[in-house]
Each structure stands twice: as C-alpha cells, then as structure tokens.
Amino acid sequence: MSSILLFQWFLFFFILLISATAARLNIPRLSPIGPRILEDPAEILSELVSDDLETFFYNQTLDHFNYKPESYSIFEQRYVINSKYWGGANASAPILVYFGAEAPLDGDLAVIGFLSDNAIRFNALLLYIEHRYYGKSIPFGSREEALKNGSTLGYFNSAQAIADYAEIIINVKKSFQAENSPVIVIGGSYGGMLASWFRLKYPHIALGALASSAPVLYFDDITPQDGYYSIVTKDFREASETCLQTIQKSWAVIDEIASKPNGLSILSKKFKTCKPLNDSDELKNYLDSMYSSAAQYNKPPTYPVNIICGGIDSSTNSENDTLSKIVAGLFAYRGNRSCYINAPTNVSETSVGWGWQTCSEMVIPIGRGNDTMFPPEPFDLQSYIQDCKDLYGVPPRPNWVTTYYGGHSIKLILQRFGSNIIFSNGLKDPYSSGGVLENLSDTITAVHTVNGSHCLDILVANKTTDPEWLVAQREVEIKIIDGWINEYYDDLKNQ
C-alpha cells in the first residue's frame, strides 16, 4: 500500500475514532487565534502580513536526543525574519523570537502583533519559527510520511520542538554576527508554555520569556479538572444569569427531543444542520465547543459571549421555548448562513497534529463536575489512555510534562533557580485556571487582567478598540522586558 493511501486510511480512521470518542479526547485547542479568524486565514493574511518578512529554511536535525543513524536525518524547518527596525549587531540590539505552536506559522504572522508593534521601541530583529510537523516544517519528506504512524510521529514532541528553536536561534545569531544580542522568546497558549520551558531549559540562549495564556499548571492534577469549564460558566453568568439558566436547561431538552420518534430530524431542522444529526451528542458537542470558544476568545470589541447571550435573551421566536432561544444564540454568534453544525470540513494537519500531541505528552485533564452550565462529565484517565492507544497504537504519558518541566510546587522551585519569565493571563480565559497568577519571585512575574481573554496581550494592538486595561497590561510587560535588556547590557559592559 502506498504512503498516500496509508495516510488517507489513517485520516479516515482518525475521523471515525475521534467522532466516537469526541467528548473524552476533546481538549480545547491551545491557540492564540480564535475560531472565527481561523475560518478564513487567507483573508487575514492578505490584509495584515507585512511586506518586510523574509522566509528561510533551516536544515533541522530530526532527533536531538539520540545518536542512532536515523537521528541525523534532516528536514527543512521554516522561519521568518523581519530586520527592518533592527539596531544591528554592533549595538547588540535585541532579538524578539516568536515560537510557533500547533498550526502553520502563516496564521500567526497575521495576528501576533507584540513583536511588530514593539520592533521600533526595542530596535529589534524579529524572528518567527514554525513548530515541527506543521505548515512547511514537515519531516520525512511529506505530510503523508510524517503522520502515517506512531513511529514517524514519535519525533513530534515539545522537547524536540524547543531544541529546534535553540538551533535556529543560534544559527540566526551567527548569520547576523549578533552573538551578544539578547534574545526574548514569546509565545501564546501552547507556544507560551514552550517559551517558559525554553527559558528554563535554555537560559544561555534566551534572556527572558513572555508566556501568554500558558496553562503550565493544567497537568498531572495540579489544577482541578473542572477549572476550564468553571470559568466558561462564570463568563456566561456574568454576561447574563437568564442566558446561563437557558443553556443549563437545554441539554435535557435536547436529549428529550432526540429520544422521540423523528426527534433527530426535528433537531436537525430546528438547528439548520448541514446534514442530518446522527445522535444528540453530535449537537451537544458542537454547542459545548461553541460556548467554550466564545469564552476563551471573549475579546473586545465583539465579545462573543455577549453576542450569544444577546441572541438567547432577546429571542422573539413565537414558540419562545428553551430550544428556540439556544438556536437564536447560535444564529447570532455564527451569523447568517445557509446551514449550521456538521458542515463538511477537511481534517487539517492541526487536527491530526494536536490529536497526537494530546495523546502523547500534552495530557490536559479537563473534565466537568456538577457546578458548571454543562452536563457533568469527569475526566476519565483510563478511558482517555485506551482511546489514544486505539487511535495511535501508543499510550499517552500523563506525568511526563511535570517530570520534564516541573509544575508541582512551582513557586518553591522556580523562585530558587528560575528567572525572567512573564506569565500573562486574562481571567476570563478558561485556560487561566491552569495559569500562573501570582509572582513566583522578583523576576518571575504574573501579569493578569480581570477582563482579558486568551492571548489577547500578544495580538495586534488596535488603538481604536483596545480598552485601557489592555494597553496598560502590555506596557507593564514591555517595561519588564526593557528592564531585563538594560540589566543585560550593564552585565555586558562589566565583562
């Protein structure tokens, strides 16, 4: 069987198994970019990507941690540079490095603004690095080969990724003869975790790290399982108590209708699904994802949670029943469409890649207790492990992240040996439940905003719509980074 046919079979099997185990394996994406942006990245790219970006490829080592002959294989890894505002090697001007995460780099280039917005201020060289196995940074010659089985996917993990970043940063510094230029690494969500872990593992390469919305404590039962959904519920309660109550009632109503003869047909028609529903879980999983995404990316000026609740609370449907209100919330959020829910979609490399990552090392035990607006569904580790084994042939390692990077007793440990990390969070972001929300030392700082959402501080600044608290948050982060760089320059003079 050819590699392409094997890959197509794997994708088909992946779709079937994911649909059958959606609730257990549905760890929300750790992405700086909200779902409404992801729908049409090409449009965003054409509007926002700078002409000053140059694309390069580095011959990257496949396996940094073994010395088998196959470990020395190489693949082309994409990185992008903007040198327009760089102060130059003679001035030891800084380098701001963005760590790509579980998606092609293109979408991040369009919406991550912290580097470009502050390039002039720091006279910085800007470097963006794509994560292995995403975008154009594919080992084994093709996506089909790279993703076809557990053996080729085995090189796909965070430790290899940050080692990639280390090699590329060193290579870029040599190319620009900028050995004395301080490096600040920046990432959002999973990329934010990578940035903080990079500072801990490679302090000789990165002077400091800005880790935006990085739930580094959402592993190994450090954070309560229902932390994520508790904040989703809190966000909706703050928007509207009646909206929250309607959502709470709706789950039982959906099941009740689905249990009747022609019930699924009734639900399909009412929600204008793109194809008939197979069961009520298909609808409930979609609504769960919609509410969670709205809360995670509840950013100004649109505030998606308010849009959904506005639709639910102002429903003027003549029936005025619970389900009609939920439908009104869906239509308000998604806009005018010919159909909603279960539209035909292509399985993206991100879907497959993030599926592998969460079934290997990124085991984030998100569950739901009795105190959220969702039906209870505790995280079941044994079922999760079995689902991952069925899908990939290998079990996940739920304790590896805390073993390799730490997490337990993080304050006691990091205040002894860590330094120069900013953990930034918005408290309306459900993932902030697993974030660092208090200072761990004088140089490991927590910066958070009460009304902030996921990775909001590192997105492109908007002078018209950004609220004052967001502007102030960014200024605090810039001031801290500026202090790190000035202290570095003092140390450089005193060598």
Order of alpha helices (4+ residues) and beta strands (2+ residues): alpha-alpha-alpha-alpha-beta-beta-beta-alpha-alpha-alpha-beta-alpha-alpha-alpha-beta-alpha-beta-alpha-alpha-alpha-alpha-alpha-alpha-alpha-alpha-alpha-alpha-beta-beta-alpha
